[in-house]
């Protein structure tokens, strides 16, 4: 029988968006009752940063140029229990996995040595290694921890800026917007942000970009001084949807606006148009429009207080990926919204955090619409459910969908079924609590509650076993809408003497998943954890 094997594409859940403030540009505008920040090198976007999000260990004085060299590294050991990943009872890898990352970066900033003008340049590279131990892993697409040794240039750019008016940057750049739901630079472990719980980022979105940033009211002294307008043109080097070296050709036009109420309180909106050809200039196309709104309201002082973040994205367009006789092209209609509230006490060392999210799903592989939203792989929730269980099961979907029992001709684009560990097709709530009972020692934990608005669909089981009724990867009909409940625990210890040029962090995290009815057919609990040692630049001092 001839069927549509259309993947539930992320399409733009990993799009490179505008990094809204350029190196050498002002960090943001101040409110009328606050002093304006100095024009330091910042990247004011992060999935989980403290108030100051800088890309270098410390910002140079505004009137002095500086060359800064930054090195950071992380080595991680992971192990998760084996679990069923398809109807044939194939198991996930149950051996230990090694993973490491080294980042080298150089930043040059002339400061105000050129008067109101400034020039900047950045070079950065990541070295990644990954290795499986124990028995061989199963075959599949984008399976967890499946990358191997690689050297990845992440930034090679130059820029010129005019103080309080604008800046121009050109070159290879990473990209990040808001909480990192759609575009994520993957740099959270290496640029001064140490308070991420249950996250292990990798290299993020990389684009060849020409970017113009304007601060039209920067010299007015009024409330509108905090308005930034951004325009950019991109050729995507690599993200979760496109890899230039594999023949993908993706081009983007970006327009964005961001308004700072204060240095650490802002709201913004951006638009991206993406035109992509897959595998070659003559391959299947993807043309989508993305509208993404985000905000970050930080009212903390000296580490205490409240911070609230949010981001919502909508993706609309057309694609010819995964065609069928009935639908050679498909409409793209995807959406997601996430929010985080964090409260920290001063003297008690107590931190309370609550994450919530909605990610649209796609329960029908044979209609004319692609509605499944996949968050950027560096936007992570929990240790087990999304990154491991759904990552493994969706990574096997191409093999299932290629079964001759359901295909009368070779199906196309089936590798796009893999989630790559992304959060997708879910409604989530993730309350967490942590206690820092010493300056460099913290324990924390949380419970991830996940529900499915539309159950994950396995192409073989749904068509051959369910007759079109949604079935999961194990061939079972979902029993209810609960994906699962995951309990996560962690401990972090640091060592950062003032005289040291670096700081050390040792972090251990463990999670156990109780599968819900959506994952019916799984035997018992799934558990595992990781142990990481990181060598990082000293944390910057908040001004």
C-alpha positions in Angstrom: 0.0 0.0 0.0 1.2 3.5 -0.7 1.2 5.8 2.3 2.5 9.2 3.3 5.6 8.8 5.5 5.7 12.4 6.5 8.0 13.3 9.4 6.9 15.4 12.3 9.4 18.1 11.4 10.8 20.6 13.8 11.2 22.8 10.7 12.3 25.9 12.6 12.4 24.8 16.2 16.2 25.1 15.8 16.3 28.2 13.6 19.1 30.6 14.1 17.7 33.9 15.4 19.2 37.3 16.0 21.8 37.7 18.8 20.3 41.0 19.5 23.2 42.9 21.0 26.5 42.9 19.2 29.9 42.5 20.8 31.1 46.0 21.6 27.6 47.3 21.8 25.7 48.5 24.9 24.3 45.8 27.1 20.9 47.5 27.2 19.2 50.7 28.1 18.6 51.9 31.6 15.3 53.1 33.0 15.1 56.8 34.0 16.1 56.0 37.6 19.1 53.8 36.7 22.6 54.5 35.3 23.1 53.4 31.7 25.3 50.4 31.4 28.7 50.6 29.8 29.2 49.4 26.2 30.6 46.0 27.1 30.8 42.8 25.2 27.6 40.9 26.0 25.3 38.2 24.7 22.0 39.1 26.5 20.3 35.8 25.8 20.5 32.6 27.7 18.4 29.7 28.6 19.4 29.8 32.3 21.7 32.7 33.1 22.2 34.7 36.3 21.7 38.4 35.9 25.0 39.1 34.1 25.4 37.1 30.9 28.8 37.8 29.5 30.8 36.0 26.9 34.2 36.7 28.4 35.4 36.3 32.0 35.3 40.0 32.7 34.4 43.1 30.7 37.2 45.6 30.0 36.8 49.2 31.0 34.7 51.1 28.5 37.6 53.4 27.5 40.3 50.7 27.1 40.7 48.1 24.4 41.4 44.5 25.3 42.3 41.1 23.9 40.8 38.3 26.0 41.5 34.7 25.6 39.0 32.2 27.1 39.3 28.5 27.5 36.8 26.1 29.0 36.3 22.3 29.1 34.0 19.7 30.3 34.3 15.9 30.6 31.2 13.9 31.3 30.4 10.2 32.0 26.8 9.0 31.4 25.0 5.8 31.9 21.3 4.9 31.5 19.5 1.7 31.9 18.5 -0.2 28.8 14.9 0.0 27.6 12.8 -1.2 24.6 13.0 1.2 21.7 10.8 -0.6 19.1 8.3 -3.4 18.6 11.1 -5.9 18.0 12.3 -5.5 21.6 15.6 -3.9 20.4 17.2 -2.2 23.4 18.9 1.1 23.9 22.6 1.2 24.8 23.2 0.2 28.4 26.9 0.8 28.6 28.7 3.9 29.9 29.2 6.8 27.5 31.9 9.4 27.5 31.4 12.9 26.3 33.7 15.9 26.4 33.8 19.4 25.0 36.6 22.0 24.9 36.0 25.6 23.9 38.7 28.1 22.9 37.8 31.7 22.3 39.6 35.0 21.6 37.9 38.4 21.7 39.4 41.7 20.6 37.7 45.0 21.5 39.1 48.4 20.9 36.8 50.0 23.5 36.8 53.8 23.2 40.3 54.1 21.9 38.7 55.1 18.6 36.4 57.7 20.2 32.8 56.9 19.6 33.7 54.2 17.2 34.8 50.7 18.2 36.0 47.6 16.4 35.6 44.0 17.6 36.6 40.6 16.4 35.9 37.1 17.8 37.4 33.6 17.0 36.1 30.5 18.7 36.3 26.7 18.2 34.8 23.7 19.9 36.5 20.3 20.1 33.9 17.5 20.8 34.5 13.9 21.6 32.0 11.1 22.2 32.5 7.4 22.6 30.4 4.4 23.5 31.6 1.6 25.8 30.0 -1.7 26.5 27.9 -3.5 23.8 27.3 -1.7 20.4 24.4 0.6 20.2 21.4 0.0 18.0 21.3 1.6 14.6 19.2 4.7 14.1 19.1 8.5 13.4 20.3 11.1 15.7 20.5 8.8 18.7 21.5 10.2 22.1 25.2 10.7 22.5 25.9 9.5 19.0 28.4 12.2 17.9 32.0 11.3 17.5 35.3 13.3 17.5 34.9 16.6 15.7 36.5 20.0 15.6 33.8 22.7 15.1 34.5 26.3 14.3 31.8 28.2 16.1 32.6 31.9 15.6 34.8 33.9 13.3 33.5 37.4 13.0 34.4 41.1 12.9 32.3 44.2 13.7 32.3 47.9 13.9 30.2 50.0 16.2 29.2 53.6 16.8 28.5 54.1 20.5 24.8 54.4 21.5 23.7 54.3 17.8 24.5 51.0 16.2 26.8 48.3 15.1 27.5 46.0 12.1 28.8 42.5 12.4 29.8 40.0 9.6 31.1 36.5 9.8 30.4 33.1 11.3 28.3 33.4 14.4 26.3 31.4 16.9 22.7 32.4 17.5 20.4 32.6 20.4 17.0 34.2 21.2 15.1 34.4 24.5 15.1 31.1 26.5 16.6 29.2 23.6 13.3 27.5 22.6 13.8 28.1 18.8 17.4 29.3 18.5 20.0 28.3 21.0 23.8 28.9 21.0 24.6 25.9 23.2 27.1 28.0 25.2 25.4 27.9 28.6 28.2 25.9 30.3 31.0 28.1 29.2 30.2 31.8 29.3 29.6 32.6 33.0 26.3 30.8 33.5 26.8 28.2 36.2 23.3 27.7 37.6 21.8 25.4 34.9 20.1 22.3 36.4 19.7 19.1 34.4 21.2 20.6 31.2 24.1 19.3 29.1 24.3 21.7 26.1 26.3 21.0 22.9 27.3 23.4 20.1 24.3 25.4 19.0 23.0 27.0 15.8 25.8 28.4 13.6 25.2 30.8 10.7 27.2 32.9 8.2 25.6 36.3 9.0 25.6 39.9 8.1 23.9 41.7 11.0 23.0 45.4 11.5 22.0 46.6 15.0 20.5 50.0 15.5 19.7 51.9 18.7 17.7 54.8 17.2 17.2 56.6 20.5 20.5 55.7 22.1 21.5 59.3 22.6 18.2 60.7 23.5 18.4 60.1 27.3 14.7 59.2 27.4 12.8 56.0 28.0 13.1 54.8 24.4 16.9 54.6 24.8 16.5 50.9 25.4 15.0 50.1 22.0 17.1 48.0 19.6 16.2 47.2 16.0 18.0 44.3 14.2 18.2 43.1 10.7 20.2 40.1 9.5 20.8 37.9 6.4 21.9 34.3 7.1 23.2 31.3 5.4 22.8 28.4 7.8 26.0 26.5 8.4 24.5 24.0 10.8 21.5 23.6 13.0 19.1 20.7 13.7 17.3 21.1 10.4 20.2 21.9 8.0 23.9 21.0 7.6 25.7 22.8 4.8 28.3 20.1 4.5 25.6 17.6 3.7 24.2 19.6 0.9 21.4 21.4 2.7 21.0 25.0 1.6 19.1 27.2 4.1 18.8 31.0 3.9 17.2 33.3 6.4 16.1 36.9 6.6 15.8 38.1 10.2 14.1 41.2 11.7 13.9 41.8 15.4 13.1 44.4 18.0 14.1 44.3 21.6 13.2 46.9 24.3 15.1 47.1 27.6 13.3 48.4 30.6 16.6 48.1 32.5 19.9 46.3 32.0 18.3 42.9 33.1 14.7 43.4 32.1 13.6 43.3 28.5 11.0 42.1 26.1 11.3 41.5 22.4 9.8 40.2 19.2 11.5 38.7 16.1 10.5 37.4 12.7 12.4 35.0 10.5 11.8 33.8 7.0 13.5 30.6 6.1 13.9 29.1 2.6 15.6 25.7 2.6 16.4 23.1 0.0 17.3 19.7 1.6 20.3 17.6 0.4 20.8 19.7 -2.7 19.7 22.9 -4.6 17.1 20.7 -6.4 16.0 18.8 -3.2 12.7 19.1 -1.3 11.9 22.6 -0.1 11.0 24.2 3.2 9.6 27.7 3.3 8.4 29.0 6.7 7.8 32.1 8.6 8.5 32.3 12.3 7.2 34.8 14.9 8.7 34.5 18.3 8.0 36.8 21.3 10.1 36.6 24.5 10.7 38.5 27.7 13.0 38.4 30.7 12.1 40.3 33.9 14.8 40.0 36.5 14.2 41.6 39.9 17.1 40.0 41.8 19.7 41.9 43.7 22.8 40.2 45.2 21.5 36.8 44.1 18.1 37.2 45.8 14.7 38.0 44.4 12.5 37.0 41.5 13.1 36.3 37.8 10.4 35.5 35.3 11.1 34.5 31.7 8.8 33.4 28.8 8.9 32.7 25.1 6.2 31.8 22.6 6.8 30.8 18.9 4.5 30.2 15.9 5.8 28.6 12.7 3.7 28.8 9.4 4.6 27.8 5.9 4.8 25.0 3.3 7.1 22.1 2.7 7.6 19.2 0.2 9.5 17.1 2.6 8.0 13.6 3.1 5.6 13.8 0.1 2.9 11.3 -0.7 0.6 10.7 -3.6 -2.2 12.6 -1.8 -0.1 15.4 -0.4 3.1 16.2 -2.4 3.3 19.3 -0.2 2.2 20.0 3.3 1.1 23.0 5.3 3.3 23.8 8.3 1.5 24.9 11.5 3.5 24.5 14.7 3.5 26.3 18.0 5.1 26.2 21.4 5.2 28.4 24.6 7.4 28.1 27.6 7.8 30.0 30.9 10.1 29.9 33.9 9.8 31.5 37.3 12.7 31.5 39.7 12.9 32.8 43.3 16.1 32.9 45.3 16.6 33.8 48.9 19.6 35.7 50.2 20.6 34.3 53.6 18.9 30.9 53.4 20.5 29.7 50.2 17.1 28.5 49.0 16.1 28.5 45.3 12.7 27.6 44.0 12.1 27.2 40.3 9.1 26.3 38.1 9.1 25.5 34.4 6.0 25.1 32.3 5.7 24.4 28.6 3.4 23.5 25.7 4.7 22.0 22.5 2.3 21.1 19.7 2.2 17.5 18.4 1.2 15.7 15.2 -1.0 12.6 15.7 -1.8 12.1 12.0 1.0 11.2 9.6 -1.3 11.1 6.6 -3.0 14.4 6.5 -1.9 17.6 4.7 -0.4 19.4 7.7 2.8 19.2 9.7 2.0 20.3 13.3 4.7 18.7 15.5 6.9 21.3 17.1 10.4 20.2 18.3 12.3 22.5 20.6 15.9 23.2 20.1 18.0 20.2 21.4 19.8 22.6 23.7 16.5 23.6 25.3 16.3 20.7 27.8 13.9 19.5 30.4 14.9 16.6 32.6 17.5 13.8 32.1 15.6 10.7 30.9 12.2 11.2 29.2 12.9 13.5 26.2 16.7 13.2 25.8 16.9 9.4 26.2 13.6 7.5 25.9 11.9 9.6 23.1 15.3 10.3 21.5 16.0 6.5 21.2 12.5 5.5 20.1 12.1 8.2 17.5 15.6 7.5 16.2 14.4 4.0 15.3 11.3 5.2 13.5 13.0 5.4 10.0 13.8 1.7 10.2 10.2 0.9 11.2 8.7 3.1 8.5 10.9 1.5 5.8 9.3 -1.9 6.4 8.2 -3.3 3.1 4.8 -4.3 4.7 3.7 -0.7 4.6 5.7 0.9 1.7 5.3 0.0 -1.9 8.2 2.4 -2.9 11.1 3.9 -1.0 9.9 6.5 1.5 11.6 9.9 1.6 13.0 12.0 4.3 12.4 9.5 7.1 15.5 10.6 9.0 13.5 13.7 10.0 11.3 11.6 12.2 14.1 11.5 14.9 13.6 14.0 17.7 17.3 14.3 18.5 16.3 14.4 22.1 14.1 17.5 21.7 11.1 18.3 23.8 8.1 17.7 21.5 4.4 16.9 21.6 4.1 17.6 25.3 2.6 19.7 28.0 5.1 19.9 30.9 5.4 21.1 34.4 8.8 21.0 36.2 8.9 22.3 39.8 12.4 22.3 41.2 14.0 23.2 44.5 17.7 23.7 45.5 19.6 24.5 48.7 23.1 26.0 48.7 24.3 25.2 52.2 27.8 26.4 51.4 29.1 29.0 48.9 30.3 26.3 46.5 28.0 23.4 47.4 24.5 22.9 46.3 21.9 20.1 46.2 18.8 20.3 44.1 16.0 18.2 42.7 12.7 18.3 40.8 9.8 16.4 39.4 9.1 16.6 35.6 5.4 15.9 34.9 4.8 15.4 31.2 1.5 14.9 29.3 0.9 14.5 25.6 -1.7 16.6 23.8 -1.2 14.2 20.8 0.5 10.9 21.4 3.8 10.1 19.7 3.1 8.1 16.5 5.3 5.3 15.2 4.8 5.0 11.4 4.9 1.2 11.2 2.8 0.4 14.3 0.2 3.0 13.5 -0.4 1.8 9.9 0.3 -1.9 9.9 -0.9 -2.7 13.5 -3.3 0.1 14.3 -4.9 0.6 10.9 -4.4 4.3 11.2 -5.1 4.5 15.0 -2.1 6.1 16.7 0.4 3.5 18.2 3.6 4.1 20.0 7.0 2.8 19.1 6.3 -0.5 20.9 3.1 -1.1 18.9 0.8 -0.3 21.8 -2.2 2.0 21.8 -1.7 4.9 24.2 -3.6 4.5 27.5 -4.4 8.0 28.5 -2.4 11.1 27.9 0.4 10.8 30.5 3.9 10.6 29.1 5.5 10.0 32.4 6.8 11.3 35.7 10.5 11.9 36.1 12.3 12.5 39.4 15.6 14.2 39.1 18.3 14.9 41.7 21.6 16.7 41.6 24.5 18.0 43.5 27.1 20.5 42.4 30.4 21.4 44.1 32.8 24.2 43.0 36.3 25.4 43.7 37.1 28.9 42.7 40.0 30.5 44.7 40.4 34.2 43.9 44.0 33.7 42.8 43.1 31.0 40.3 42.6 32.0 36.6 39.9 29.3 36.3 37.3 27.6 38.5 36.4 24.0 38.8 32.9 22.5 39.0 31.9 18.9 39.7 28.3 18.0 39.1 26.4 14.8 39.5 22.8 14.3 38.4 20.5 11.3 38.5 17.0 10.7 37.1 14.3 8.0 37.2 11.3 7.9 34.9 8.0 6.3 35.6 6.5 5.8 32.1 2.9 6.8 31.6 0.2 5.3 29.5 1.4 7.0 26.3 4.5 4.8 26.6 2.5 1.7 27.3 4.6 -1.4 26.7 7.8 -0.3 28.5 8.9 -2.6 31.3 9.4 -0.9 34.6 11.4 2.2 35.4 14.1 3.9 33.3 16.9 5.5 35.2 20.4 6.9 34.8 22.7 9.8 35.4 25.8 11.6 34.6 28.9 13.0 36.3 30.7 16.0 34.9 33.9 17.9 35.7 34.1 21.3 34.2 37.0 23.8 34.0 35.6 27.3 33.5 36.6 30.9 33.4 36.0 32.8 36.6 32.5 34.2 37.0 32.2 37.9 36.2 31.5 40.4 38.9 28.2 42.1 38.5 28.5 45.9 38.1 
